[in-house]
């Protein structure tokens, strides 16, 4: 599969995490070991890793966000020092990570996970960097959510996606924005908006 990707001009990216895995895993004193394991994996095969840790604020404190900031910063440094500057790091997060309770758009439900990307970015900026400088892309998950929470009682439209993208553009350059879609059945009363809207969003992203 890895060779097939490369033979067709595609990248092979390892996905690490999924949903709320970080809550049950990495602590600050385990970051160095995590970085070593990622370097080992990428020394065997792969063009990068995608870090899919969601709901990191569900504990009602910022400890996991601080851990994530340290982890992604040290991972980028570790890969670079190992001569793996070409290996990518992806940041997968939910649609509400780029606004907080004070900046969220009208009509959108607030969650305790609002603003996670903002908080991670603030930590990294305090150390002379930024979230955009240590990740190669952000994969935005805009699904698995009841449309009534998203100011979309009649289903998601292009304008709802534009609202999310405009928020992320305040943290990331446009060329690092990726939008995640999930056609078909979804969790949390989420409803697929249909192929027509998805294509409109893709055209807007381009």
N, C-alpha and C positions, 0 to 999 in steps of 0.2 A: 504493500500500500504506500509506503514511504517512497519507494522508487517510482511508482506510478504517478504520484504527485509531482515529483521533480521532473519526470519525463514530459509532463504536461504543463510545466511552468507554474506550478502551484507550490505553496508552502505547507509543510506539515507542522502543526502546532499542537503541543500537548496541553490538554485542559486539566488544570489542578483545582480541585474543589467541587463546587456545585452546591447551590442553596447556602446553608448556614454552617458549612464545615469548619470555618475558622473558630467558631464558638466552642468547638469540641477538640481543638487541636493546638496550634502553635502558640507558645508563650515566648516572651522576649529571649529567654536563655536557650531557646531551641532554634532561633533564626539562623545562626551560623551553620548548624547541622542541615537545616532546610536548604540553604544556599548551596552547600556542598552536594546534596542529593540532586538538586536541579542541574548543577554543572555536570555531574556524573551522567545523568539521563541524556543531556544534550551532547555529551562527548560521544555517545553511542549512536544517536539518531535524533533528528528533529531540528526545526528551524526556530523554535521558540516555545514559550509557555504562555498560557492564558490563565490568569489568576481569577477564579470565579468564586469569590467569597462574598456572600450577601448577608443582609440583615445584621450587620456588625454592631448596630446601635440598639439591638433588642435588649441588651442588658441595662439600658438606661444610663450608661456611662461611656466614656470615650476610650477605654483601655484597649479595646480591640482595634480601634482606628489608629491609635498610636503604634500598636504592634505592626499593623499593616504598613504604615508609613515607613517604619524602620526596616521592615522586611523587604519592601520593594526597592528602597534606596540601596540596601546592602546587596540585594540580588543583582541590580544593575552594575554596581561597582565590582562585584565578584565575577560576573560574566566578562566585563571589560578587562579585568586584570588577568583572566584566564585566556585572553585572546579570542573571546567569543563576542566581539562587538557587533557582529552581524546577527546574533540571536535576538529575537524580539521578545518583548514582555507586553502582554495584553492585560487590560484592566476591565473586567466585566462587572457591571453594576446595574442597579435598577434605575428607572426613569427619574426618580425623585432625588437623586444624589447631588444634583447641582443647584438645588435651592433649599432654603430652610423655612421655618415657620414665618419669618418676616418677609421673605422674598417669593414665596410660593404664589402661583397665579390664582386669581379669584375663581372660585367654584371647584377647586381641587382639594381633595381630602388630605389633611396633614397626617404624617406618620412619625414615629420616633426615629425612623431611619432617614428622614429628610436631611439633606445636606452632608451626606457621608463623604462625597468627593471634595466638598468645600473644606471639611475638617481635615482630611488627609492632606490636601494641598497646603493648608495653613501650617501643619506640622512640618512639612517638607520645606516650605518657604522659611521657616524659622531656622532651618539648617542650611540655608543658602541655595536651595533648589526649588523644585516644584513638581507636582504630580505629572504634568505634561512633559517634563524633561526626562523623567525616568521610565515612562511607558511609551510604547510605540503606537498604541491605539487604545481607545475606550469603546467597548462593546456595550451599547445601551439596551437593556432589557425593557421593552415597553409592551408587555403582555402579562397574562396571569393576574389581571386586576379588573374588578367590576368597572365597566365604563362610566357608571354613575359617579365613581370616585374621581374621574378624570375629566369632568365637565363635558361628558359626551353621552348624555342619556339616550341618544339615538344611534350610538356606535361611534367608534373613533373615525376621525376625518383627518385630512392632511393638516389642517390648522392645529390639531392636538399634537401631532408629531413636530410641527414647527415650533410650538411652545417649548417642548422638551429640548429640541436641538438648540434653540436660542439660549437656553439656560446653560447647556454644556459648552457653548461657544465662548462663554465668559471664562472658562477654565482651560479649554483645549483649543488648539488650532483646528480649523475645519477639516484639514486633511487627516486628522487622527480620529474622526468620528465615524463609528460604525453603528448601524441600527439593527437590532435583533428582531426577527419576526417569528411568530409561532402560529402558522395556519392550523385550523382544526380545533379540537377540544382543548380547553385550558383550565387551570386551577383558579380558585378564588372568584368564580363567576365571570372570569374573563371571556370575552367573545371576539372571535376573529373578525376583523373589519372587512375582509374580502380582498381578492387579488387586485381589483381596480384601485383601491386606496393604497395598497402596498406598492404598486407600480408608480403611482403618483409620488409617493414618498421617495422611492429610489430615484426617480427623475429629479426631484428636489435636491436630494443628496448630491447627485452628479453635478 
